[in-house]
Amino acid sequence: MQNLDIVPSFSLKLALKIRDYLQLIKFTLSFTVVFSTVICFLLGYNSSVNPLFDVLVLTISGLLVTGSANAFNQVLERKTDGLMSRTKLRPIADGRMSPIEGYTFAIVSFLIGFSILFFHFNSYSAYLSLVSLILYSFIYTPLKKVNSIAVLVGAFPGALPCLIGWVAATNSFSIFGWILFLIQFIWQFPHFWAIAWVAHKDYTSAGFKLLPSNSGPTKFTALQCVMYSFLMIPIGILPTLYGICGIVSLCICLFANIIMVFLSLRLYLKMDLYSAKVVMFSSYIYLPIVYLSLIFDKIH
């Protein structure tokens, strides 16, 4: 009878531990980041060999590196996370996992992910992942409590996964890799400011300064969303302008960018939480649509 009691107890503990680690690496966010990396890798992949194995290896290494950055972030922000309703139940903030365990996981995870990128792909992609980790975990993370310029700093590691994917495939820093970087770099501003608008109370209670105005969600903040959404239009033309993609992706990108401008303008005019949420959720949809349109053009 005792052995029968041990099995469900062990299974439950294991399930809870797995859940904690999935929260530690922010699995949904990490998977989204890796999606961008894989798409950009496929855009640069020219081998006649089936890329499935390379995609699998890149996905694993990407999840390890991104998960490491998120783990470092949660260890460093454990006290701050405890102050916000949406983050207070994270494993380290809640005390279910010790900071030492978090640091150990982050270091080991990064070393494995870095090594896979270095030896299976190339040194450029590996070193870019190191730059991304340092910028996100050790510059952007503490800067969030100092000044809203943290959003600008955070946009660099936020866009580097695109360049990492391209470089992993091509072993070069060619123009299209930088265009992909630029698309995701500019996209982050309306995306993140919409998130900061929606979570303003939580962020303020934790001492984060993430909106461009010290007064919080203001017309100035909404105007910044409009400006960066407008800037996404000419950037969306660049893949076709440089002859890398065709008319299909151009039309889809233009349409998606115009929608983002319209939604940002509506936020500027209405200045309400609902409009901010619409911008936020639409920005989540934007990237997959744009990237998949580029893939479609490459295939055809």
N, C-alpha and C positions, 0 to 999 in steps of 0.2 A: 504493500500500500504506500509506503514511503516513497518508493521509486516513481510511482504514478503521480505523486504530488509534486515531485521535483521537476518533471518534464514540463508541465504547463507553466510553472514558476520561472524556469530557465527561458522558455520560449517567450514569455511576456517580457522578461528583462531584456532579452535580445532585441525584441521588436521595439521596445522603448528606446534602447540605445541607438538602434538604426534610425529611428525617428529623430533623435537628438542630433545625430550627425548630418542628417538631411537638412535639418534646420540650421545647423552650424555652417554648412556650405551654401545655404540659401539656394536649394536645388533648382527651383523654378527660375530664379534669376541667372544662376550659373548655366543652366541649359539654354536660356535665351542668348547669353553671351556666346556660348559654343556654337549655337545655330548660325550666328553671324560669321564666326570664324570658318565654319565648314562651308557655308555658301561662298565666301570669298576664296576659299581654297579651291573649290570646284570651278570658279570663274577663271582661275589661273592654271588649272590642271590641263596639261596638253598631252599627257602620255596616252598611248593606245591601250595601255593596261587598265583593266577594270579598277576604278578608284575606291571600291568598297572597303578593302582592307585599310587603305590609308585613311579613309574617312573615319573608320572605327578607331584607329590608333589616335588620330587627331582629336576625336571626341573624348576619349579617355584622358589624354594628356591635357586637353582644354578644361575638362571638369576638375582635374587635380589642381591645376594652376589657379583657376578661378575660385575653386573651393578653398584653396589656401588663402587667397586674398580676402575672401569673405570671413574665414575663420580668424585671421589676424584682426580684421575689422571688429568682430564681435568681442574678442578678448580686450582690445584697446577701448572699446566703447561699452564695456559691460555695465558700468555705473550709469551711463547715459541711457542705455537701453532699458534699464530698470525704471526709468522715469517716464517712459512713454508706453501708452496702453497697447500699441500695436507690436511692441518689441519686448515687453517686460517678461514674456514667457519663453524667450529664447533660452537655450540650455545654460549658457554661462551666466547671463543676467539673473536667471531664476535659481542658480546655485546647483543645478542638476549635473553640471560639468565644471571641473576646476579650470582656472586659467592655465595651469601647467599642461593639462590634457589638451586644451585648445591650442596652445603654442606648439606642443609636440606634434599634433596632427597637422597644423599649418606648415611647419618646417618640413616634415617628412613628405607630406603631400606635394609641396612645391618641388622638392628635390627630385622626386620621382617624375613629376610632370615635365620639369625642366630637362631632365636626362632623356626622356622619350623624344622631346622636340629636338634636342641637340643631336642625338645619335640616329634617330629614324628619319628626320627631315633635314634640318641644317642649323648651324650655329646662330644665324641671324634671327630666326624665329624664336629660339631659346632665349637669347639675350633680350629680345623685345618683350618676352613674357616677364623677365626679371625687371625691366624698366617699368612695365605696367604694374607689377606687384608693389614696387617701391613707391610709385606715384600714388596709387590708390590707398594702400594701407598706412603709409608712414608720412605722406604729405597731405593728401586730400582729407583723410580721416580726421587728424587733429585740427586742420585748417577750418573745418566746418563750424567750429565754435569761435573763430576769430573774425572771419570776414566772408561775405558772399562771393568773393573771388574764388572760393573753394569750388564753385560750380564750373568755372573755367578750367581750373586745375584738374578737376575730376573728369572733364570731358576728354582729356588726353588718354588716360587708361581706359575710358569708356569706348574710345574709338580704335585703340590699338589692336583689339582682337581681329578687326578687318584686315589690318596690315599684316598681322601675324599669319592669318590664313593665306593671304596672297603670297607672302614671302616663303611660307612653308612649301607652297606649290611651285614657285618659280625660282627660288633662291636669288631673288633680285628685288630692288626697290624701284621698280618701274612705275611709270606715270599712273597706270590704272589702279595700282595698289594705293597710291596716295589719294586718288579720286574716291575710292571706296572709304578710305579713312575720313576724308572730308565730309562725305555724305552722312556718316554716322556721327561725326564730331558736331556738325551744325544741328542735326536732328535732336541732339540731347538737350538743347537749351529750352525750346518750348515744351519738350517732354518732361524735363526735370522740374521746370518752374511750375508746370501744371500739378505735378506731384506735391511740390512744396506748398502750393496754394491749398490743395485739399488737406494736407497734413500739417497745416500751419500751427495749429494749437499744440499739437504733439511736439513738433520741432522747437517751438518757442519754449515750451516747458523744459526741454532738454538743453536749452541754450544754443541751439543751432541757428546760424545766420545764413540762410540759403536763398532768400529772395533778393532781387536786385534793389529793392527799396527797404530801408530800415523800418518803414511804417507798416510792413506786411503786404498783404494782397491789395495792391493799389493799381491805378490806371497806368502807372509807369511800368509795373510788372507785366500787365497785359500787353502794353505797347511793345515791350521787349519780345514777347511771344510772337506778336505780329511781325516784327522786323526780321526775326530769325526764320520765321516760316516763309516770308518773302524771299529771303536769301537762299532758301532751299530750292527755289525754282531754277535759277541759273546753274546751280550746282548739279541739279538733276539732268541738265542738258549735256553736261560734260562727257559722260560715257559715249553718247552718240556723236558729239562734236569731235572726239578723238578717234572716231571710227571703230570703237571697240564693240558697241552694241548698235542695234538697229532701231527702226521706227516704232516697233511694238513697245519696247521698254520705254522709249522716249514719251510716247502718248500716255502710258500708264503712270510714269513718274510725274509728268506734268499734271495729270488729273489728281493724283494723290497729293501733290504739293499745293494745288489750288484748294483742295478740300481743307488742308491744314491751315492755309491762310484764312479761309472763310470761317473756320471754327475759332481761330485765334481772334479774328475781328469780332465775332459774336461775343467772345469772352470780354473783349475791350468795351463793347457796348453795354452788355448786361451786368458784368461785374458780379456774378453770382457763383456759388459753389457748384451748381449743376453744370454750368458751362465749362468750368475748370475740369470737372470730371470727364466731360465729353472730349476735351482736348487730350487729357491724359490717356483715356482708353483708345482714342483714335490713333495716338502716337504709337501705342503698342502694336496696332494693326499695320501701321505705315511701313515699317521696316520689312516685314515678311513679304508684303505686296511688292515693294520696290526690288528687293533682292531676287525674288522668284521671277519677276519680269526680266531681270538681267540674265538669269539662268535660262529662261525660255528663249531669249534671243541667241544665247551662246549655242544652245542645242540645235536651233533651226538656222 
